[in-house]
């Protein structure tokens, strides 16, 4: 979501997200209905794209929609996250590749290890950790600062690993089925 807000500030309207999409029935009919996006992995993105082709605007809502992660286990969570990442990579490959600069904590840890704990890299690591904790801390979170630190580090490391992994293929799992995603976003079932 932060990258979408930044893109919006610079005038981009090339986005649409499932749970937050609202459009009129007449607009859906004009773009060809759900049939127009039936075989697309990035179906929500394509809805926005097709409406923009009609000359309509995509508007970023001021209401934030929260989604819950309800996967039963770690493997399901990884498959779900990998599908999301490969979907984003399909529709915005350049921007997705450049998103690597947003992984500050893994980069700071790696730099500290490569520099063998030089004072400068340790200081930058400390600043990065403090920034990540400030961004992710909230009065509603019932965790101690130390627990939050470990959760942030775990989250950032997993996110970075999955981002790297997303470049290694075009296969995704969705609703107990496997698909190969073409460069245009078309999802082809795999046996």
C-alpha positions in Angstrom: 0.0 0.0 0.0 2.8 2.5 0.7 4.1 2.2 -2.8 0.6 2.9 -4.2 0.3 6.0 -2.1 3.6 7.2 -3.4 2.7 6.4 -7.0 -0.6 8.3 -6.5 1.3 11.4 -5.2 3.2 11.4 -8.5 0.0 11.2 -10.5 -0.2 7.4 -11.3 -3.6 5.8 -11.3 -2.4 2.4 -12.5 -3.8 0.4 -9.6 -6.9 -1.5 -8.4 -7.1 -3.9 -5.5 -9.7 -6.6 -5.0 -11.3 -5.8 -1.7 -11.3 -2.1 -2.4 -12.7 -2.0 -6.0 -16.1 -0.4 -6.5 -17.5 0.2 -10.0 -21.0 0.5 -11.5 -22.7 -2.4 -13.2 -22.9 -0.5 -16.4 -19.1 0.0 -16.4 -18.6 -3.7 -15.8 -20.8 -4.5 -18.7 -19.0 -2.0 -21.0 -15.6 -3.6 -20.3 -17.0 -7.1 -21.1 -18.1 -8.3 -17.7 -16.1 -10.7 -15.6 -15.4 -12.8 -18.8 -12.9 -10.1 -19.8 -10.7 -11.0 -16.8 -11.7 -14.7 -16.4 -8.2 -16.1 -17.1 -6.2 -13.3 -15.6 -4.2 -13.8 -12.4 -4.1 -10.0 -11.8 -7.9 -9.9 -12.3 -8.4 -6.9 -10.0 -5.6 -4.9 -11.7 -7.1 -5.7 -15.1 -10.6 -4.4 -13.9 -8.9 -1.1 -13.2 -7.0 -1.1 -16.4 -10.1 -1.9 -18.6 -12.1 0.9 -16.9 -9.3 3.4 -17.5 -9.3 2.4 -21.2 -12.9 3.6 -21.3 -11.6 7.0 -20.2 -12.7 6.6 -16.6 -10.6 7.5 -13.6 -9.2 5.3 -10.9 -9.5 7.0 -7.6 -7.6 6.0 -4.5 -10.0 5.7 -1.6 -9.2 7.4 1.7 -10.6 4.4 3.5 -8.1 1.7 4.2 -9.4 -1.8 3.8 -7.8 -4.4 6.1 -7.4 -8.0 4.9 -6.8 -11.0 7.2 -4.3 -13.7 6.6 -6.1 -16.9 7.3 -3.9 -19.6 5.9 -3.8 -22.7 8.0 0.0 -23.1 8.0 3.3 -21.7 7.0 3.5 -23.4 3.6 0.1 -22.0 2.7 1.1 -18.6 3.8 4.3 -18.8 1.6 2.3 -20.0 -1.4 -0.2 -17.1 -0.9 2.4 -14.5 -0.6 4.4 -15.8 -3.5 1.2 -15.7 -5.7 0.6 -12.0 -4.7 4.2 -11.1 -5.4 4.3 -12.8 -8.8 1.0 -11.1 -9.6 2.5 -7.7 -8.9 5.6 -8.7 -10.9 3.4 -9.6 -13.9 1.7 -6.2 -14.0 4.5 -3.8 -13.0 7.8 -5.6 -13.7 10.0 -2.5 -13.6 8.5 -1.1 -10.5 8.5 -4.5 -8.9 12.2 -5.0 -9.5 13.0 -1.6 -8.1 11.0 -2.4 -4.9 14.2 -4.1 -3.7 15.3 -0.8 -2.3 12.4 -0.9 0.2 13.9 -3.9 2.1 16.0 -1.7 4.4 16.5 -4.1 7.3 17.8 -7.1 5.3 20.1 -4.8 3.4 21.4 -3.3 6.6 22.0 -6.7 8.1 23.7 -7.9 5.0 25.9 -4.8 4.8 26.9 -5.2 8.4 27.9 -8.8 7.8 29.9 -7.9 4.7 31.6 -5.1 6.4 32.3 -7.4 9.4 30.5 -5.1 11.8 32.2 -1.8 11.0 31.0 1.0 13.2 29.4 2.8 10.3 27.3 -0.2 9.3 26.3 -1.1 12.9 25.1 2.5 13.3 23.1 2.3 10.1 21.7 -1.0 11.2 20.7 0.6 14.5 19.0 3.5 12.7 17.2 1.1 10.4 16.0 -1.0 13.3 14.7 2.0 15.1 12.9 3.3 12.0 11.3 -0.1 11.4 10.2 -0.3 15.0 8.7 3.2 14.9 6.8 2.3 11.7 5.5 -1.0 13.0 4.8 0.0 16.6 1.3 0.9 17.7 -0.5 1.2 21.0 -2.9 -1.6 19.8 -0.1 -4.2 19.5 0.2 -6.2 22.7 3.9 -7.0 22.2 6.9 -5.8 24.1 9.5 -3.8 22.2 11.8 -6.8 22.1 9.1 -9.0 20.7 8.2 -6.4 18.1 11.9 -6.2 17.1 12.0 -10.0 16.5 8.6 -9.9 14.6 9.7 -7.0 12.4 13.0 -8.7 11.7 11.2 -12.0 10.9 8.6 -10.3 8.7 11.2 -8.2 6.8 13.5 -11.2 6.3 10.6 -13.4 5.1 9.4 -10.6 2.8 12.8 -10.1 1.3 13.3 -13.9 0.8 10.0 -14.2 -0.9 10.6 -11.2 -3.1 13.9 -12.8 -4.2 12.1 -16.1 -4.8 9.4 -14.5 -6.9 12.0 -13.9 -9.6 12.8 -17.6 -10.0 9.7 -18.7 -11.8 6.1 -18.0 -13.0 4.3 -20.8 -11.3 1.6 -20.0 -8.6 -0.7 -22.0 -6.4 -4.3 -20.8 -6.2 -7.2 -22.6 -4.5 -5.5 -26.0 -4.5 -4.5 -25.7 -8.2 -1.2 -24.8 -9.9 -0.9 -22.3 -12.7 1.8 -21.0 -15.0 1.4 -17.3 -15.5 2.2 -15.9 -18.9 3.9 -12.5 -19.2 0.4 -10.9 -20.0 -1.0 -12.3 -16.8 -2.9 -15.1 -18.3 -3.0 -18.1 -15.9 -2.7 -21.5 -17.5 -3.6 -24.6 -15.4 -0.8 -27.1 -14.8 -1.4 -30.8 -14.3 
